[in-house]
Amino acid sequence: MRRGFFFLLLAVMVVFAGCTAKQEVPLMQKKALPSWYTNPPLTTQTKLYALGEGESKEIAITNALSMMASTLSVSIESKFSSKKFVEEGTYNTHQQTTLSEIQSDVKKIRISNYEVVEAKELGFRKHIVLIASDKKRLFESLKSELEQKFALADAKLSSLHLHHALEQLDIYQKVLHDLEDVMDTLVVMNVLQSSFHGESFIQKIQKLKNSHAALLASISFEIETDENSKNLQAPIRDALNAKKLQLKSGSALTHFKINVRSDIQKASSYGFLLARSAIEISVKDSKNSTIAGNKLNITGQSTQGYEIAKQSVAVKFGEMIQKEGIGKVLGLEF
């Protein structure tokens, strides 16, 4: 009886295993890549094409735009390579360095004029796109953006007369920063339209740089301190020199005086001698009007004497200037 039951149980298990073996686990079929992705259209004389992929359609488009900028970079390399440089040594090295910098910066150029030609979702978090940009329209959009940038620059510079020289210097620096990618944009525009060289834009940039340089050269500072602040002169002087600003006496409209006063309290704590310094800074223009200032509390310490503790204040003051910038420490923006 038991033997019969055993054979019956074995038979049921064999049948069950057979049925299980016959069941096929459905596999998700991988979506085939479209022909426009495996064999994308090539860039022509009138259009740029680029592929992109990403976790979303938006990311795929962003990657495609980056690829399109890289395509422009390759075009620039081809344009440079077509030139024959007969000079040797330093000149050729300079050309190669310039080419690398241009290629790197061109990839940062914003391409706003484009269309999504094809887009497909291949699966979970997998999107592919094909984008295109008409070279003529892209050229016009880049030109329009440049014109807008220069219009904004002109608007900022139109109020220069309302500000003192240091504020003017800050305005020039901000304007030039906003226009720092102009030359790279002009290179791209020349690749898109070989007859374009952008002389008018180049002249505007050069004029701005010349005006900025002339203003910078005209500005001078004079540092006045009390006895307690004499060791603070050097950090201020070094920071101004680093910005190519002159230190001399003067009375011109572009001359400024920096006054530094310190109230130092001697103290001790846990074996350290302390120099608690309350520093007051004021900046005055040629009319002796205060245009900026700052108040700082710095404590120097030493186990070797009070004079070393006072010198520690100067060291910390210099470190503050290096970290925050001389403009912020003086209460100015430049």
SVG drawing of the C-alpha trace seen along z (x, -y; Angstrom):
<svg xmlns="http://www.w3.org/2000/svg" viewBox="-2 -118 63 120">
<polyline fill="none" stroke="black" stroke-width="0.4" points="0.0,0.0 2.8,-2.3 4.7,-1.3 1.8,-2.2 1.3,-5.5 5.0,-6.3 4.8,-5.6 1.7,-7.7 3.3,-10.6 6.4,-10.3 4.2,-10.2 2.4,-13.4 5.8,-15.1 7.1,-14.1 3.9,-15.4 4.1,-18.7 7.8,-19.2 7.0,-18.6 4.2,-21.1 6.5,-23.6 9.3,-23.0 6.9,-23.7 5.9,-27.1 8.0,-29.8 8.9,-33.0 7.9,-35.8 10.8,-38.0 10.5,-41.7 11.5,-42.3 14.1,-45.0 12.9,-47.8 14.8,-48.1 16.8,-51.3 15.2,-53.4 17.1,-54.0 17.5,-57.7 19.5,-56.8 21.6,-54.0 22.1,-55.9 21.6,-59.6 21.6,-62.4 24.9,-64.1 25.5,-67.8 25.2,-69.7 26.1,-73.2 22.7,-74.4 21.9,-72.2 23.5,-70.8 22.3,-67.5 23.0,-65.9 21.9,-62.8 21.4,-62.6 20.2,-60.2 19.3,-60.4 17.0,-59.4 14.4,-61.8 13.6,-63.6 14.8,-66.9 18.1,-65.4 18.5,-63.8 17.9,-67.1 20.5,-68.8 23.1,-66.1 22.2,-66.5 22.8,-70.3 26.2,-69.6 27.0,-67.2 25.9,-69.9 28.3,-72.4 31.0,-69.7 30.3,-69.4 30.9,-73.2 34.1,-72.7 35.2,-70.0 34.3,-72.4 36.5,-75.1 39.3,-72.6 39.0,-71.8 39.0,-75.5 42.2,-76.0 43.8,-73.0 43.2,-74.2 45.6,-77.1 49.2,-76.6 51.6,-77.9 55.1,-78.3 56.4,-79.6 57.9,-77.1 58.3,-76.8 56.5,-79.2 54.0,-80.5 52.7,-77.0 52.5,-76.1 50.5,-79.2 48.1,-78.3 47.5,-74.8 46.9,-76.3 44.4,-78.8 42.6,-76.1 42.2,-74.0 40.8,-76.9 38.4,-77.8 37.1,-74.2 36.6,-74.1 34.8,-77.4 32.7,-76.8 31.1,-73.8 29.7,-76.3 27.9,-78.4 24.2,-78.3 22.3,-77.0 18.8,-78.3 17.7,-77.9 17.0,-74.2 14.1,-71.7 13.5,-68.2 13.3,-66.1 12.8,-62.7 12.3,-61.4 11.6,-57.9 11.4,-56.3 13.3,-53.0 12.4,-51.8 12.5,-52.8 14.6,-56.0 16.0,-55.7 15.2,-58.4 16.8,-59.2 16.4,-62.3 17.6,-63.7 17.8,-67.5 18.5,-69.9 19.5,-73.5 19.3,-75.6 22.8,-77.3 21.4,-80.5 18.8,-80.8 21.4,-79.8 23.7,-82.5 20.9,-85.1 20.0,-84.0 23.6,-84.3 23.9,-87.7 20.7,-88.8 22.0,-87.6 25.2,-89.5 23.3,-92.7 21.2,-92.3 24.3,-91.8 25.9,-95.0 22.7,-96.9 22.6,-95.9 26.3,-96.9 25.5,-100.3 22.6,-100.8 24.9,-100.0 27.7,-102.3 25.3,-105.2 25.1,-105.8 28.8,-105.9 28.8,-109.7 26.6,-109.1 29.3,-107.1 32.7,-107.7 35.8,-106.1 35.8,-102.9 32.1,-102.2 32.8,-102.9 35.7,-100.4 33.3,-97.8 30.7,-98.5 33.4,-98.1 34.5,-94.8 31.0,-93.4 30.2,-94.5 33.4,-92.9 32.6,-89.7 29.2,-89.6 30.9,-89.9 33.7,-87.5 32.3,-84.8 31.8,-87.2 35.0,-86.2 34.0,-82.5 30.6,-83.3 32.2,-85.3 34.3,-82.2 31.2,-80.1 29.4,-82.7 32.3,-82.7 32.1,-78.9 28.4,-79.2 28.8,-82.1 32.4,-82.4 31.8,-85.9 31.2,-87.2 34.1,-88.4 32.4,-90.5 34.7,-93.6 32.1,-95.9 31.7,-93.7 35.5,-93.3 36.0,-97.0 33.3,-97.5 35.1,-95.0 38.4,-96.7 37.0,-100.1 35.6,-98.8 38.9,-97.2 40.7,-100.5 38.3,-102.5 38.6,-100.1 42.4,-100.1 42.6,-104.0 40.3,-104.3 42.3,-101.7 45.6,-103.5 44.1,-106.8 43.0,-105.5 45.4,-106.0 45.3,-105.3 46.9,-106.8 47.0,-104.9 46.9,-106.7 47.1,-104.9 47.5,-105.6 50.3,-104.2 48.4,-101.0 47.6,-100.3 51.0,-100.7 51.4,-96.9 48.1,-96.8 49.5,-98.9 51.4,-96.1 48.4,-93.7 46.4,-96.6 49.2,-97.8 49.9,-94.2 46.2,-93.7 46.0,-97.0 49.2,-96.3 47.8,-92.9 44.8,-94.7 47.3,-97.0 46.1,-100.0 48.7,-102.8 49.8,-103.9 50.8,-107.6 49.8,-111.0 47.3,-113.0 44.3,-115.2 42.7,-114.1 39.1,-113.1 40.2,-109.5 42.4,-109.7 41.2,-108.0 42.5,-107.9 42.2,-104.9 42.2,-105.7 42.8,-102.9 42.4,-103.4 42.8,-100.7 41.9,-100.5 43.9,-97.6 43.2,-96.1 45.9,-94.0 44.7,-90.9 45.8,-87.3 44.1,-84.0 45.3,-80.4 48.9,-81.4 48.4,-83.5 48.9,-87.2 46.1,-88.7 45.8,-91.8 42.1,-92.5 42.0,-95.0 38.9,-97.0 39.8,-98.2 37.9,-101.1 38.5,-101.7 37.2,-104.6 37.7,-105.4 37.4,-109.0 37.3,-110.6 39.2,-113.6 36.6,-115.9 37.2,-114.2 33.8,-112.7 33.5,-109.2 32.4,-106.8 32.9,-103.5 34.1,-101.9 34.2,-98.9 34.6,-97.8 36.5,-94.7 37.3,-92.9 40.4,-90.8 42.2,-89.2 45.9,-88.3 47.6,-85.9 51.0,-84.8 53.0,-83.0 56.1,-85.0 55.0,-88.6 52.5,-91.4 54.2,-92.7 54.0,-89.2 50.3,-89.2 49.9,-92.5 51.7,-91.1 49.3,-88.2 46.5,-90.7 48.2,-91.9 48.6,-88.3 44.9,-87.5 44.0,-90.8 46.0,-89.8 44.4,-86.4 40.9,-88.0 41.9,-90.2 43.0,-87.2 39.9,-85.2 37.2,-88.0 39.0,-90.4 40.3,-93.9 37.1,-95.5 34.9,-93.8 37.3,-94.5 37.4,-98.2 33.6,-98.2 33.8,-98.7 32.8,-96.8 35.7,-96.6"/>
</svg>
